[in-house]
Amino acid sequence: MRPDIVPGARLPDFELPDHTGTLRRLSELQGSNPLCLLLSRGHY
């Protein structure tokens, strides 16, 4: 895990493709609203 991603820290403005292939930034999705981001890994 990256040492800069800890509870209470500011996240980098990640950019990932959505289901249509359009790149989306976290800041674009958040706007001026609070955001809760859940990062999980494992087998489902």
DSSP file (Angstrom, degrees, kcal/mol; ACC not computed):
  #  RESIDUE AA STRUCTURE BP1 BP2  ACC     N-H-->O    O-->H-N    N-H-->O    O-->H-N    TCO  KAPPA ALPHA  PHI   PSI    X-CA   Y-CA   Z-CA
    1    1 A M              0   0    0      0, 0.0     0, 0.0     0, 0.0     0, 0.0   0.000 360.0 360.0 360.0 146.9    0.0    0.0    0.0
    2    2 A R    >   -     0   0    0      1,-0.1     3,-1.2     2,-0.0     0, 0.0  -0.497 360.0-137.3 -72.2 138.1    1.2    3.5   -0.7
    3    3 A P  T 3  S+     0   0    0      0, 0.0    -1,-0.1     0, 0.0     0, 0.0   0.700 100.5  59.7 -69.7 -18.3    2.4    5.4    2.4
    4    4 A D  T 3  S+     0   0    0      1,-0.1     2,-0.9     5,-0.0    -2,-0.0   0.528  86.6  81.4 -89.1  -4.1    0.5    8.6    1.3
    5    5 A I    <   +     0   0    0     -3,-1.2    -1,-0.1     6,-0.1     6,-0.1  -0.818  62.5 136.2-103.2  95.5   -2.9    7.0    1.3
    6    6 A V    >   -     0   0    0     -2,-0.9     3,-2.1     4,-0.1    -2,-0.0  -0.906  63.9 -73.0-134.1 158.8   -3.9    7.0    5.0
    7    7 A P  T 3  S+     0   0    0      0, 0.0     3,-0.1     0, 0.0    -2,-0.0  -0.294 119.3  15.9 -55.1 132.5   -7.2    7.9    6.8
    8    8 A G  T 3  S+     0   0    0      1,-0.3     2,-0.1    -3,-0.0    -3,-0.0   0.280  98.3 120.9  88.5 -10.4   -7.8   11.6    6.8
    9    9 A A  S <  S-     0   0    0     -3,-2.1     2,-0.4     1,-0.1    -1,-0.3  -0.449  71.5-103.1 -84.2 160.1   -5.3   12.4    4.0
   10   10 A R        -     0   0    0     -2,-0.1    -1,-0.1    -3,-0.1    -4,-0.1  -0.698  38.7-131.8 -81.2 129.1   -6.2   14.0    0.7
   11   11 A L        -     0   0    0     -2,-0.4    -6,-0.1     1,-0.1    -1,-0.0  -0.477  22.0-103.4 -79.9 150.8   -6.3   11.5   -2.1
   12   12 A P        -     0   0    0      0, 0.0     2,-2.0     0, 0.0    -1,-0.1  -0.360  42.1-101.9 -62.3 154.9   -4.6   12.0   -5.5
   13   13 A D        -     0   0    0     13,-0.1    -2,-0.0    12,-0.1     0, 0.0  -0.551  49.8-161.1 -82.3  77.3   -7.0   13.0   -8.3
   14   14 A F        -     0   0    0     -2,-2.0    12,-1.9    11,-0.1     2,-0.4  -0.208   7.5-155.4 -60.8 148.9   -7.2    9.6   -9.9
   15   15 A E  E     +A   25   0A   0     10,-0.2    10,-0.2    11,-0.1     8,-0.1  -0.984  22.3 160.3-130.4 120.7   -8.4    9.3  -13.4
   16   16 A L  E     -A   24   0A   0      8,-2.2     8,-2.6    -2,-0.4     2,-0.2  -0.950  41.1-100.3-136.3 154.7   -9.9    6.0  -14.6
   17   17 A P  E     -A   23   0A   0      0, 0.0     6,-0.2     0, 0.0     5,-0.1  -0.506  32.8-141.0 -75.3 143.7  -12.1    5.0  -17.5
   18   18 A D    >   -     0   0    0      4,-2.3     3,-1.6    -2,-0.2     5,-0.0  -0.170  44.9 -75.5 -86.6-169.1  -15.8    4.5  -16.9
   19   19 A H  T 3  S+     0   0    0      1,-0.3    -1,-0.0     2,-0.1     0, 0.0   0.660 134.2  50.2 -67.1 -15.3  -17.9    1.7  -18.4
   20   20 A T  T 3  S-     0   0    0      2,-0.2    -1,-0.3     0, 0.0     3,-0.1   0.461 119.6-106.8 -98.2  -3.2  -18.0    3.6  -21.8
   21   21 A G  S <  S+     0   0    0     -3,-1.6     2,-0.3     1,-0.3    -2,-0.1   0.403  74.3 139.5  92.9  -2.0  -14.2    4.1  -21.9
   22   22 A T        -     0   0    0     -5,-0.1    -4,-2.3     1,-0.1    -1,-0.3  -0.616  57.0-118.8 -76.8 130.2  -14.5    7.9  -21.0
   23   23 A L  E     -A   17   0A   0     -2,-0.3     2,-0.4    -6,-0.2    -1,-0.1  -0.521  34.1-171.3 -70.9 132.6  -11.8    9.0  -18.6
   24   24 A R  E     -A   16   0A   0     -8,-2.6    -8,-2.2    -2,-0.3     2,-0.3  -0.983  11.7-146.6-127.6 137.4  -13.2   10.3  -15.3
   25   25 A R  E  >  -A   15   0A   0     -2,-0.4     4,-1.8   -10,-0.2     3,-0.3  -0.734  22.5-124.1 -98.2 150.6  -11.4   12.1  -12.5
   26   26 A L  H  > S+     0   0    0    -12,-1.9     4,-2.5    -2,-0.3     5,-0.2   0.910 113.7  55.0 -57.1 -42.6  -12.4   11.8   -8.8
   27   27 A S  H  > S+     0   0    0      1,-0.2     4,-2.2   -13,-0.2    -1,-0.2   0.837 105.1  53.4 -62.9 -32.2  -12.7   15.5   -8.6
   28   28 A E  H  4 S+     0   0    0     -3,-0.3    -1,-0.2     2,-0.2    -2,-0.2   0.899 112.6  43.3 -67.9 -41.2  -15.2   15.5  -11.5
   29   29 A L  H  < S+     0   0    0     -4,-1.8    -2,-0.2     1,-0.2    -1,-0.2   0.849 116.2  48.4 -72.5 -34.6  -17.4   12.9   -9.8
   30   30 A Q  H >< S+     0   0    0     -4,-2.5     3,-1.8    -5,-0.2     2,-0.2   0.917  75.4 169.9 -74.3 -44.5  -17.2   14.6   -6.4
   31   31 A G  T 3< S-     0   0    0     -4,-2.2    -1,-0.2     1,-0.2    -2,-0.1  -0.502  74.4 -32.9  64.2-131.8  -17.9   18.2   -7.4
   32   32 A S  T 3  S+     0   0    0     -2,-0.2    -1,-0.2     2,-0.1    -2,-0.1   0.271 116.9 101.3-102.6  10.8  -18.5   20.3   -4.3
   33   33 A N  S <  S-     0   0    0     -3,-1.8     2,-0.0     1,-0.1     0, 0.0  -0.603  82.5 -96.8 -94.5 153.7  -20.0   17.3   -2.3
   34   34 A P        -     0   0    0      0, 0.0     2,-0.4     0, 0.0    -1,-0.1  -0.337  42.3-152.3 -61.3 151.5  -18.3   15.1    0.3
   35   35 A L        -     0   0    0     -4,-0.0     2,-0.5     2,-0.0    -5,-0.0  -0.995  14.8-162.1-134.5 133.7  -17.0   11.9   -1.1
   36   36 A C        -     0   0    0     -2,-0.4     2,-0.5     2,-0.0     0, 0.0  -0.973  14.3-166.2-113.3 118.4  -16.4    8.5    0.4
   37   37 A L        -     0   0    0     -2,-0.5     2,-0.6     2,-0.0    -2,-0.0  -0.918   4.1-159.1-110.3 124.9  -14.1    6.3   -1.6
   38   38 A L        -     0   0    0     -2,-0.5     2,-0.6     2,-0.0    -2,-0.0  -0.907   5.0-169.4-106.0 118.8  -14.0    2.6   -0.8
   39   39 A L        +     0   0    0     -2,-0.6     2,-0.3     2,-0.0    -2,-0.0  -0.936  18.9 164.2-107.5 119.1  -10.8    0.8   -2.0
   40   40 A S        -     0   0    0     -2,-0.6     2,-0.3     2,-0.0    -2,-0.0  -0.919  17.1-173.1-133.1 159.5  -11.1   -3.0   -1.7
   41   41 A R        +     0   0    0     -2,-0.3     2,-0.3     2,-0.1    -2,-0.0  -0.987  34.1  83.5-147.7 154.7   -9.3   -6.0   -3.0
   42   42 A G  S    S-     0   0    0     -2,-0.3     2,-0.5     0, 0.0    -2,-0.0  -0.878  74.8 -53.0 142.4-175.6   -9.9   -9.6   -2.9
   43   43 A H              0   0    0     -2,-0.3    -2,-0.1     1,-0.1     0, 0.0  -0.854 360.0 360.0-102.3 128.5  -11.9  -12.4   -4.5
   44   44 A Y              0   0    0     -2,-0.5    -1,-0.1     0, 0.0    -3,-0.0   0.374 360.0 360.0-113.1 360.0  -15.6  -12.0   -5.0
